[in-house]
Amino acid sequence: MSVSNPRLVRRGAGTIVLLARVLGGCVAPTAAPLTDPPTQPTTPALLAAPAADELARTAPEVASYTLRARLDAEAHAIVGEGEIRWVNTSSRAVDELYLHLYLNAFEGPRTLFYRTPWRRARGGRQPERWGHIQIERLVARQLGDADLLPALEPHSPDDLEDGTDRRLPLPKPIAPGEQLTLEVRWTSVLPALRVRTGFSGDFHFAGQWFPKLARLEPDGQWAHFAFDPLSEFYADFGAYDVSLDVPEEMVVGATGHLLSDARAGGRRTLRYQADGVHDFAWTAWPEFRQRDERIGSVAVHLLYPPGHDYNAERTLQLLRRALPHFSSRYGAYPYPDLTVVHPPAHAADAGGMEYPTLITTGGPWHESYWSRALEFVTVHELGHQWFYGLLASNEQRWPFLDEGMNSYAESVALRELFGNASATPLGIALSGEALRRFVMLERPHDLPIALPATEYPSLREVGAVVYQRTALLFQTIANVYGEAELALGLQRYAARYRFGHPTPDDLLAVLSETLSEAALANVRGALLEGQSVDYELSELQSARLPGGLVESRVVVNRHGELRFPVTIALRTAAGEQLRESWDGSGRFRVLLRRGPSPIVSAEVDPEQRVQLDENLLNNAASAYPSVPLSLFERSAAALQWLGGLLGP
């Protein structure tokens, strides 16, 4: 999910021209526009195709769903029935299940989701109409058709006012390897659109709309949790066979591949199949326009509002290059279909979200004429097909494994597509990394990245640390130690743990194969301990010595625990350019130079490779400032202002 919704991204993009005027000559020419002829993705020298056996791995069918659902478009309700087939793949017998009924987060103001202060919540204000999910039948076929509904506990464990995480005791243990089939019938009443689910007028988006089994870990422990506004989802892979009965005029987009589309009696029934996925979402709106295009082996289905033809064309142009890019870096996209949804303006809260084989993006009809916010959101959500969809890490326990790693993958993709001008097409080069720094520096820098979602104080910290700090950490690693080495490590990680639910230890173990120990120590420090770094050029002095020589003294300090090697650029009054290297060990480095000409300016890390540096304004010093101090002050104020606008 995008940490800031598309409207907030657009607000930030709208300040770019003003920022460019404030920064003046700091702004560089733009790179080539996306409308140039498509090119093959560029890959680092060490990157090769993953091993065939890694990509040939199929997803385990642990939790599979055969569902039939009918949309009542007037009541904004879904009546569903079907079966859930579950296999105990753990090492222990279990005598209970946990059901996630995420839609119950919207049943009233006392749920965990809405008891949380709204400033923390995705979706903000309360919905104009509440929603909920009610199970009406729950039968266990292998347990003698036992009726389990009376045993379903009425609330989330340890939370009497929340019903999003429900325990289901079983009359008999399910041994390792055994299968259990649940026959289920339920009704989902959709809320007024909030947090990428619900309705707005005759637009419907069904996310987290059916009873969903929690994931049982290999050790026999259930990974279950109530729906917190800072958390997302986690589930097992399986096969989905879903039939949707909707009014005939509805245009539908859904997870998976459309098998059939039948019309009768003013209704339309569409059947979708999706293998090797861990969720299913769908949308229905009579006003959708649709464009279909094949990109490689993938059938892309684009749904968008009337009048958004230019945005639609820009989206398809982007996907023609972005899909091959992600496939070349993280393994081929394995599904036959990808559905991309632009919600209408009145349903903008449905934009900026990821589901298996379906993503939502969007923006105003004029978006792509002046901004790349549409491209930002689309690339981010597309990347989630790998860093969430195919890897399926625990988004509640380690949100950085999907949002943070995907934010770095997004940055790499945007830079390949647009060069350093990834933020806007308006003839100025403002990079995505610069925007990330604005958001990151707004919040405290000492929080570990690898925290559970619920241990962050607010959504702003999630945005600054999980999304932006993770991306800038890995960009720093690439800049300092080699992009090719990092790319190879991430490629191996994505291939090795495809369908594998990886943990931070898994990520670090794979990266240890391609990164140096120094690089890996910095990754561990930032991820696990909240370590930071700030290089400061604290002193630049010169004194004339007897005999006509001048001694210059430059002092560079390193604040924080992270240690990155840096270059120190020096310039003498005679115009001589000098370079010194520092491996970052120790708390400071003193440079002494005697010569006929004094050092008049010095800068640490002049190429700004260390994107994690907490304060770039203290990286340079000059004996003869050539830019008025007032301009520095105004620039800093403008950057701070823009960072506030871009915050989640």
N, C-alpha and C positions, 0 to 999 in steps of 0.2 A: 504494500500500500504506500502511496506517496505520503510523506509525513505532513506536507502542507497540501491542502486540496488545490485543484487546478486554479481556482479563483485567486488564492494567495500567491501562487506562482506568477500569475499574470500581473498582480499588483506590483511584485518585485520587478518584473520585466519592464513595466511601464516607467520605472525610474532610471532605466539604463541611459537614456539620452541625456538626462539631467546630470547623472554621475559623470558621463563622458565629458560634459562641458566643464565640470569642476576639476576633473583630473587633467584636462588639457592634453599636453604632449605625451602623457603616460599611455594614451590609447593608441593601439597599433592598427594597421589596415586589416580588413576582414579577409577570411579565407574564402575559397571557392564555394558558391551556393550549392545546395543540394540538387538543384535542377541541372547541374552538369551531368553528362552521361554517366550512368552507374559504373562503378569500378569494382573489381574483386576486392574483398577485404584484405587488408594488409595484416600480416602476422609476424611476430618476432622471429628472429632467426632460429631459436631453439624449439619453436613450436611445431609439432608434427601431429598427424592424425592420431587420436587415441587408439589403443589396441582394440582390435575388432571384437575380442571376447568381452571387453569391458562394456562397449556400447551395445552388444548383442544381448546383454543381460535383460531379462524381462522382469516386470514388476511383480512382486508376490501378490496373490489374491487373498488378502487377509480379511478385509471387510468389504463385501460386495453388495450392491443394492439393485433390486429390481422394483421400480416404483411407477405408479400411475397417479397422475395429479390432474385435477380439474380446476381451472381458474374461474372464479366468479368475479368478473371485472367490475360489477356494480358494488358488490360487498367488499371488494379488495381482499378476497380470501381464497385460500388454496385448500381443497379437500384431497387428501392423498391416502393411498394404501399400497401395500406391497410386502416385500420380504427383504430381510437383511441376513446375509449368510456370513458367518464369522468363524474363523479358525483360530484356535489357541496355539499361537506360534511361540509361546514362551516356554520356559523350562519348568513351570509349576502349574499344578491344577488350580483353577480359580473357582470360587463359589459366589462371585458377584460380577456384575458389569457396571459400567458407568455410561450414561447417555448424556450427550451435550444437547441441550434444547436452547440454543443460542438466541432464538427469537424471543424468548421470555425476558431477555434484557430490556425489552421495550413494553413490558406489561404494566408498568407503573413507576412512580417516582421513588419507590423504596428499594428497587433492585440495586445490586452492587454497581451496575453501570451508572445509574442516575443518582445514587447516594454520593458517588465520587463528585467532588466539586467540578462544576461544568467547565471550568478553565482547563481541566485535565482531559476532558472527554473529547474523543473524536465525535463530531456531530453536534457538539455544543448544546443548544437549547432542547427542551423537551419537545417531542413530536406533538403535532396538533391532534393526532389520534394515536392511541396506544395500540400495540399489537402483542400477539402471544402465539404459542403453539400448545395444542391440547391433544394428548394421546388418548385415543378412544378404544384401541384394541392392541393387546400385546401378548402374543401366544408363542411358546417355545415348542417347536415341532418335535425335536429329539427328546424332549422331556415329557413325553406323553401328552402333548398338546396342552401343557400346563398354562393356566391363565396367570401371567406374571403381573398384570396391571395393578392388582391390589397391593402388591409388595413394593411397587415403585415408590421410593421415598419422595415426599412432597416438596422438598426444597434442597438446595445445595448443601453439602456437608458444612456444618458449623456456621450456616447463614440462614436463619429462619425466614428472611425476607427476599431471598433470591431463588429462582428456580431454573437456572441455566445449566446446572451440573447435578444430575440426579443419579443416585445409587439404586441399583436393581439387584437385590439378593436373589440367588438361584436356589431352587429346591435340591439340586444335585450338582456336585463339582464337575467342571469340564476339564478333562485331562489334557496334557500337552498333545497336540496333533488332532484332537477331536474338533468336530464342527458343530455349530449351533445355528439353527435357522429360526429367526424371529419373524412372525407374521404381525404386521403393524398397520394400524389405521389411525389417521390423525387429521386435525384441521389447523391450518396456519392462518391467522388473521394478521395481515400485513400492517405495519404502522405507517403513518405518513412518513415519507422518505427521510431516513436518517442513516448515517454510517453505512452507505452502500447497500441498503435493503429497504424495501417498502414501495409505496406508490406516490405518484404526484399527478393528479388528474387521471387521465387514462393510460399513463405510463406506469409500468410495473417492473420492478427489479427484484428477483427472488434470490437472495443470498442467505445462506444458513437457514433454510426454510423447511428442512426435514429433520426427524430424529437421527442423530449421528453418534455412532459409537466412539467413545474415547479410545486412545491407543494403549494397548498393553505392551509394556517394554519387555525385552527378552528375559529379564530377571523376575518377571511375574508381577511387577509393580505397575499400577495404573497411572498413566499420565493424564490426570483429569483436573479441571480447574473451572471456576466460575468465570463468566465473561466480564473481564475488567476492561475499561476503556483504553488502557495502555497496551492491552494484549491482543493477539490474534489467535490463530487456530493451529491445530496439530491433529493428524489423523493417519490411519493406515491406508495403504494402497489397496485397490480392488478394481472390480469391473462394475460399471454402471450401465443399466438398461432402463431408460427413463422415457415414459410416454406422457406428453403434455397435451391436455385438452383445453383449448382456448377459443374465444370467439373468432369467427371466420375472418374478420377484418384485421386481426392482429398479425403483425410481422414479428417473428420470433428469432432470437439468437440464444444459443445454449452451448454448454460444454459438450464436446464430443462430436460425433459424425452423424448426420441426419440419415436415417435408414428409410423412413417412409413419411409421407405427408398426405393424409386423407381428409376430405371435406364431406360433411353430411349434416343436414339439419341446422345450418347456420353456425356450425362449429367446425373446428379444425383440430386434428389429432396428429401430432408430430412425435416420432419415436427416434430417440438418440441413443447411441452406443458410445461409451468411452471406456477403454481398457487402460489399466496402469495409471489411474488417477486417484486422488484422495479427497475430492470434493466435486460438487456439481452445482452450477448456478445458471440462471436463465433470465431473459428479459422479454417483455412483450409490449408493443406499442403500435397502434395502427398507422402512425405517421412516419415510421422509419422508411428511409430510402436505403437501398441495398446495392452494393457493388461486390462482385466476386472476381477474384483473380488468383491464378496459380503462380506461386513463387517457389520454384524448384519442385519439390514433391508435396508441398503444402497448399491446400485449398484455403485461401484467405477470404473470409466473409466480413465485409465492412458494413455496419449499420450506422446511419447518421441522420440528423434532422433535415428537413427541407431547407434549401438555401445555403447549405454548407458544402457545396460541391468543391470549392477550392480547398477547404480543409480536408475533404475526403481524398482529393488528388494528392495533396501533400502527405497525407498519412500513408497512402499506397507507395508513393515515391520513397518514403522513409523505410517502409517494411521491405521493399525490394533489396535494400542494402543491409538493413539491420538484422533481418532473419539469417542471412548467410554469415554475417559477422558473429553473432552469438553461437551459431552452429559450429563455426570454424574454431572458436576458442574453447567452448565448453561441451562439445559433443553435439551431434546432429539432433535437431528437433525430431522427436520420434512419432509424433501424432499426425494423422492425415489432414487435420483441420485446425485453423486458428480463427476465432471470431473476435473482432475488434468493435467495440460499441462506443459511439459518441452519444451520450444522453442529451436530450433537449435542455435548453437553458433553465427551464423551471425545475429540472431534475438534476441539477449540477452535482448534488451530493452523491449521486451514483457514480460519478467519474473518479478516475484515479484508483483503481482497485484491480487485483489479480485473482484469477481462479484458473484451474487447469484448463488449458486450451481456450480460455475466454478472458479478455482484459477489457477494462473500460478506461477511456481517456476523454478528450473533449475540450470545449472552449467556445467562445463567441465566434460567429460566422467570419469575422474579420481577423481572427487570431493570427493566422499564418502570414498575413501581409506585413506585420511589424514585429512579431515576437516568435520565439522558438519554444514558448511554453508548451504548446501542443506536442512538439517533438520531445521535449524533456519528459513529459508525463508518459507518452507512448513508449519511448525507449525504456524508461524505468519499469513500467508494467510488463513490457515484453521480456525484459531480463528476468523477471520473476518466474517465467516459465522454467528457468533453470534453478535459480536461487530461491526456492520455495517449492515450485511444481515438481521438479525431478529429484531434488535432494530431500525435501520434506523434513527439514530439521524442526526442532521444537521451538515454535515462534514465541511461546510464552516463557520458556526457560532461557533461551538464548536468542533474542530477537536480532542481534547483529549478524547471525549466520544467514539470515535471509535478507533483511533490510539493509544492513551495513555492507555485506559483501556484494549485494546487488547494486548498491549505490556506487561502489567502485567500478563494477562492471559497466554500469550506465555511463560513468565518466569516460572510461576507455572507449566505449562505443561512440559517444558524442564527439570526442576528440578525433576519432577516425573519420567520422562523417562530416564534421564541420571545421576541423582544425582548432585553433585557439579562439575562434569566433563562435563558440558553441552557444552563447547566451542570446544572441540577437542577429538578425540578418540586415541590420541597419547601417552597415559599413564601418562598424567599430568592432574591435576584438576584445570581448569580455568573456573570460573563460568560465566554465562551470565550476572549476576549482576555486576561483575567486569568490563566486557566490557562496560556495560551501563554507569558505573561511568566515564570511560575514555571519553566517548562522552559528557556526561552531564557537566563535569567540564571544558570542552573546551570553553564553552560559558557563558555569564553572567547569574547569578543565581537569579536575582531579578524580572524577568518577571513573571506575573501571568500565570498559566497554562491554565486557561479558557479564552483565548483570541480568537477572530476570526482569521482564518488562515491568512488573509490579513494584520493583524496588527503586524505580526512578521517581523523583518528586513530582514530575509533571510531564505533559506531552512535549513541552519545550526542551526538556533535558533529553527525552527520547530522540527528538529531531536533531539536537546539537551533537549528542554523543553517539547514539546508535547509527544514525544515517551518515551525518557529515564527518564526524571524527573518524569513524571506521574507514570511510572512503579516502580521507586525507592521510590516514596512517598508511594505507597500502599504496597510495600515490607516492608518498615519501619513500617507502621501501623501493618502489620501482625506480624513482629518480636517483636514489643514492646507490643502490646495490645492483640495479639492472632490471629493466622491464621484462626482458626475455626470461630471466630466471623465475621471476614471480609469475609470469604468464604460464610457464610450463608447470609450475606447482599448482596453480589454480585449475589448469586443464586436467591434471592428474586427479585432483580432488573431485572435480565435477564428474569425471568419468568413473572413478573408483567407487564413489558413494552415490551414484545414480540409483534411485529407489532405496537408498540405504539409511536415511535418517541420521546423518552425521552429527557429531558433537564437536565442541572446540578442540578437544584432544585429537580427534581425527584430523581436523584441519591443520593443526600444528605438526602432527606427525608427517603428513604429506609434504608440507612446506619445508620440513627439515631435510628433505631429499634434494631440494634445489636451491635453498637459500643458505648463506653462510651463517655461522653461529652468532656472529655479531648482529646480523639482520634479524635472526630469529629471536634473539634476546630482546630486541626492541619491540618486536611484535608481541611477545609474551608480556612485556612490561606494560604496554599500553592496553592490551586486551584484558589482562587479569588483575593488574595492580593500579590502573589509573595513572601511570607515569606520564610525565609531560616533558617538554623541553622549550627553552627560550634562550636563544643566542643574543648576546648584547655586546655591542662595541662600546665599551664604557669609557675609553680614554684614547685621546689622540693628542700628543704633545711633541714639541720639538724644541731643542735648545742648541744654541751655537757653541761650539767647542773652540778652545785655543787652536790656532792653525787654520781656521776657516772652514772646518768641517761642521756638519750639523748632525746631531743625534736625534732620531725620532723614536718615539715609544708609542706602541699601539697595544691596548689591552682588550682582549675578547673574553667575556664571561659566558659560562654555560650554566643556566639555571634549570633545575629539574633533574630527573633521573635518567631520561633517555639520552643515548650517546650516538650521535651521527657524525661521521667525518664531514668536514666542511672546507671550503676554499675561502681564503681571505684575500680580497683584491685591494691593492695599494696603488696610489698614484702620487708621484712626486711633483714638485712645483715646476720642474723642467719638462713634465709631460711623460715621464717614464712610467710604463705600466708593469707592475710586479704582482706575482701570485705566491701565496704561501698556503700550505696545507696543514690542517689540524685534525687528528683522528677523534677529537672530542673527549679524550681521557683527561681526567682532572677537572677542576672547576674553572680554570682560566688558562689562557695562553697569552704570554707577553712576547711581543715582537720588538726587537731593537735593531735599528739600522743606522749606520754612520755613512755619510756621503756628502757630496757637495750641495745636494738639493734636499730640502725637507719633504717628508710625506705630508701631503695636504688633504688627502681624502682616503678613507678606508671603508670597506664594506665586507661583512661576513656573509657567506652564501649568496653571492651576487645573482646566481641563476635561480634562486629561491627553490632549490630542490627540496628543502626541508619544509614541506607544506604544513607540518604540525607545529612549526615555530609559533609560539603564542603571541609574539609581537614583532612584526616586521619593521615597525617604525623605529626600533632601536638598533637595527642592524647596520647602520651606516653613520659615519661622522665625517665632517669636513671642516678644515680650517677656514675656508672661505665659502660659506653657503651661497649657492647660486640661485636658490629658490627662496622667496620670502617666506618667513615662518608662518605668516597668515595663510598662505596657500596650503601648507601642511596641515594647519589646524582645520581649515575648511574641508580638506580632503578627508581627514579622519572623521569629522562630523558627518560628512556625506556617507561614508562607509558604514558608520554606526547606524545611521538612519535607514539605509538600505537593508542592513542586517535585521533590523526590527521588523521591516515590512515583509521580509522573506521568512521570518520565523513561523513555526507551525501554530 
